């Protein structure tokens, strides 16, 4: 059943949050692989996905989460929300090839897999050979299927504009888009249509994935952007304007944006604290909730939070999804106290730093550890904000 009555202020002020993905059950993983080999029909895969989502949402309800997600169980990886957009096929194919290649390399090195660490990843640049149009709204379809199972508000999610703008290649795009400005206008129109349809259907919390913004705080990535002849400041300005335009003027809807440094099989892609970009992001993006990665030293201290304007919430990703070690409530409370030196505790919330399974294979922890982390998050929030 769909609940369209949750007040916007209730969602904006939630003290816990979810980035989106959960570990996929083994039956679902095998079904996806069988379907890819042609050994399982699309209808049979859909039935298994339906069962997995139903079970996940029941688990989310049992743990008392104030919002729910479908675990991204219908996606092979987190960027597939744009699979129904024509004109982006080459871009999505490039992402899939990059994901498959890097995952294979990592898995071949058992020691590296156990250790985790850096894996430099840059958004592939590809041409856009035809105009970008919305053919099928996958985020809407996924949201409807999940919301029909629960009275808990389900979070809708989609990839933001930044990755796509950063990946635009002028060469080969001339026929459809002689300039990046034209591509950006159409991209905003399409993504705004996705959001509009979600809102019209009753979705009251829309999550935008924008992890690529941390590229502008990482010296390696900044050097790569400049080396290809682009201006990082101009690129970031264009992306922020586009991502804001996608979510503006939707009253009574909460919008969150996720900003992390990479999350696959314990690996990460970027370094650099939020300080270099926080003032521009917090004051320039129209989103209500900023979901920030704070589970490692790479994020630095909490001083960047001093730029958070009134009325916005910083959701601190203090709980790692990369490892199974379960955080202690007292440690999380201490870190929230540290953060409150820079911004009022009323403007803070807590969450995992990223999804538990950004890709099909998921991170290296057990389902039991995953849910224990969720319970620790809820217990911490109860003690801090009760």
N, C-alpha and C positions, 0 to 999 in steps of 0.2 A: 504494500500500500504506500502511496506517495504522501509525504507530509509536506504541505506547502505553508504551514503556519508558524514555523520556527522564526522568532523575531531576529532581524538582522543583527541587533546589538548582542544577542546571545552568542551568535557565531563569531562575531568580531572579538568578543571578550573571552573566548574559550581559553582555558589555561593549559590545555594539552592539544596536540595536533598529530596528524599522520602525514607523511610525505606521499604515501600511496601504495607502494608495492609490498606484498608479503611473500614469503617463501612459497613456491608452488608445490603442491603435493606430488609425490613421485608419479602417481597415475596420470596426472595432467601433463607432466613433463614428457612421459613416454608417449602419450597420445599426440602431443604436438610433433614429436619426432616421427611417429608413424605416419601422421598426415603429410608431413614434408616428403616422406619417401613414397607417398601414394598408397600406403597400406591401410589408411583409415579415411573414411569419407568426411567431408566437411560437416555433414549432419551429425555423424557420430562424435566428432570432435566437439561440436557445439553442445551436445548433451553432456559430455564430460565436463566441459567448462561450466555449464549451468550448475551441475552438481557441486563443483568445487567452489563456485562463488556462493551458493546457498550455504554450504558448510562454513565458509569463512565468515560470512556475515553473522551467522548464529554464534560463532566464536567471539566476534567483536562485541556483539550484544552481551554475551555472557560475562565478558570482562568489564563491561560498564563504560565503554567508550562513548563519548558524546557525539561523535561522527563515525561514519563508516566509509570504507572504500571496497571496490571489488578486487583489490589486491593486484590490479593490472593483469589478471589471469587471462584476459582475452588478447593480450599484447605479447609479442615476442620480446620487445624491449620498450623502454619508456617513451621513445620518440615516435612510435607508430600511431600516435593520435592523428597524424596528418596523412595517413595511408589513403584516405578517401578524397584527397585534394589532387586534381589533375594539374599537370605542370611540374609537380615535385617528384615525379617517379625516379628520375636520375639521381636526385639528391637522396631519396630514401634508399635506393639501391646502393649508393656509395656508403651510406651509414651502415647498412646491413653487412656489406663486404668488410668494412673497417672493424666492426664489432666481431665478426666471425674470425677475421685474421688475428686480431690482438688476443682474443680469448684463446685461440689455438696455441699461440706462442706462449702465453702464460701457463697454460695447462701442461705444456711439454716440459716445463721446468718445475719439478715438484718442490724443490727448495724455495724457488721464488714464490710459488703459490702459497706455501706455508708462511713465508716471511711477509709477503705483501710489499708495498712500496710504490715508487713512482713509475708511471708509464705515460710518457709524453703523448698526448692526443690532441690533434688539432682538427677542427671541423673541416671535412672535405669540401673543396670548392668545386662546384659543378655548374654547368650552364642550365638555364631555364628555357627550354626550347619552345614552349607554348604558354599561353596565358594561364594564370593560376585561377582555378574555379573550384567551387565546392560541389563534388559529385555525391559524396556520402558522408554523413556526419557520424563517424564512429564514436566519438566521445558521448554524443547524445544517446546513441543506441546502447552503449555500455552502461551509462547512468540510468536509463530507464529500466533496464533489466535488473540492476542492483537495487534501485529504489523501490521496485515492486515487492521486494522481499522484506522490507523493514520500515518501521516508523521513524527510525533514527535517520537524521539527514545524511545523505550520501554526497560525498565530495565529487564534483566533476573535475576532470583534469585534461590539460592539453599542453603541447609544446608551445612556448612563447615565440616571439618574432626574432629574438636576438640571434639564435643559432642559424636561422635561415638567412638573415641579412649578412651575417659573417661568412656564410658559405656561398653567397652569390658570386658567380663567375661571369663577368661581362662578355668574354669571348664565347661565342656560341649562343648567347642569349639575345643577340641584336634584333632578330625578327620579332620576338615577343616583347622584349624589353631593351630598348636602346640605352636606357639609363636605369640605375638602381632605384631612382625615385619612383618610376612607374611600377617596378616590381614591389616596392614597399607599400604603395597605395593598394594594389590588388591583394597583397598578403594580409594587410590589416582588414580589408573588407571581408575576405574569406574567414579569417579567424574571428572577426566580430560576428559574422553570421553563425559560426559554431557556438559562440557564447550566447548570442541572442536566442537561439533555438533551445539551448540548455535552460536558460532563464524562463522562457515561455513555458517549458515543460514542468517547471517547478523547482529546478535546482537553485539553491540559495547559497552555496559555497562553491566557488570555482577556483581551482588551483592551477597556476601557470608555472611550468618548469622553465627556469631561466638560468641553469648552472653556468652557462657560458659567460656570464657577466664577470666571473672571477678571472677570466682571461685578461681583463684590464688591470688586474692587480698582480699579475705574474710576469716577471721580466722576460722569461723565455718566450711566452706567448706574445708579449708586446713587441719583442724584437722580430718575431716571425711576421706579425701584422705589418710592421714598418718595412720589412724586407720585400714584401710583395707590393709595396707602393701605396699602402693605405694609411690613413691617419687614425690611430686608435681612439682619440678623443671624438673625432667626427663620427666614427663608426658607433661608438657607445651612445652618442647623442641621438643618432638616427634610431638605434634600437630601442632606447628608452622612450622616445616619442611614439614609436610604433606600439610597443607593449602597453603604454598608457592608453593610447587610442583604442586598443582592443577592449579595455575594461571600463572605460569612462561612461558615465551617464546611465548606470543601471542601479536605480535606487533599491534599497532593501536587499542587496546582494553583497556578500563578502567575497573579496578577492585576495588570495594569497599568492606569493611568488617565492619559489625555492631557489636559493643561491648556494651551491656547494662547489666542491673541487674534484669531483669524480668519485665513482663508487661501483667497482666491479671486481669481484674476487679479491677483496682486500686492497686493490690497487687504487691509486689516486692520480690525477692528471695535472694539477696545478698547485702552486704555492702562492704565498702572499696574503697578508692580512686584509681585512675589510677596510682598514683605515684609509687606504688610497682611493676608495670608490664610495665609501659609505655616505658621505655628505651628499654627493650627487644622486645616489640611488634612493636613499631614504626620502629626500625632498623632491626628487624628480619623477619617481614612479608613482602611479595613481593607486597602487595596491594598498590594502588595509593591513595585511600581515606579511612580514618578511621572515621567511623560514631560513635560518642561518646555520651553517655547519660550525660547531664548536666542540668537537669531540677530540681534537688533537692540537698539538702546539702550532701546526701550520696556520691555524686561525688567529693566533695571537691572543692578546687579552681582550677585555670587553670594552676598551676605551672608545671604539668606533660607535658604540651605542649612544654616545653623547650627542650624536647628530640626529637621533630619532625624533621626529616632530610629534607634538601632541596629537592624540587621536589615532596613532599608528601603534602596532604591536610587533615586538621582536620575539619571534618564536625560536628559542635557543635549542639547537640540535646538540644537546649534551650527551645523548645516549648513542653510542656507536652501533652501526649495523654491520660493521666489518668483522667484528670478533664476537665470540660467544660469551666472554666474561661479562657477567651481569653487574651493572653499576650498583653502588650502595646509596640508599636514600640520603644518608647524612652527607655524603660527598656531593650529591646533586644539590641539596639544600645550601651547602656552603658555596657552590659555584653560582647559584642564583643570588645569594647574598652579595657576592663579589660584583655581579652584573648590576645589581640595584644601586651600586655607588655611582653609576653613570646615567641611569634612567630609572624612573619610578617603577617599583615592583608591579604596579597596576598595568604597566605597559609591557610586561614580560609574560611569556608562556614557555612551555617545555615540549620537546618532541625528540624522536630519533633524528640523527643528523641527515639521513637519507632513507630511501626505501630499503627493504630487506632483500629485494631481488629486482634490481634495475633491469636485469636481463633474465632470460629463461632459466639459466642455471642457478641463479641466486648466490648470496654470499655464504661464507663458510661458517655457519652456525646452525644449530638444530632448531626445530620448531619449538621445542620446549624452552630453549634459551630466548628465542624471539618473544614468546608470550610472557616469560618472566620479566623481560625488559619493559614490555608494555605495562605490566602490573607495577613495576618500580616507578615508571613515569607517573601513573595514576596516583600511587601512594604519595609520591613527592608533591604533586600538585595539591592533593588534599591537605597535606600538612602545611604547605606554604601559604595557600590562599583560602583555606577554610574559614 
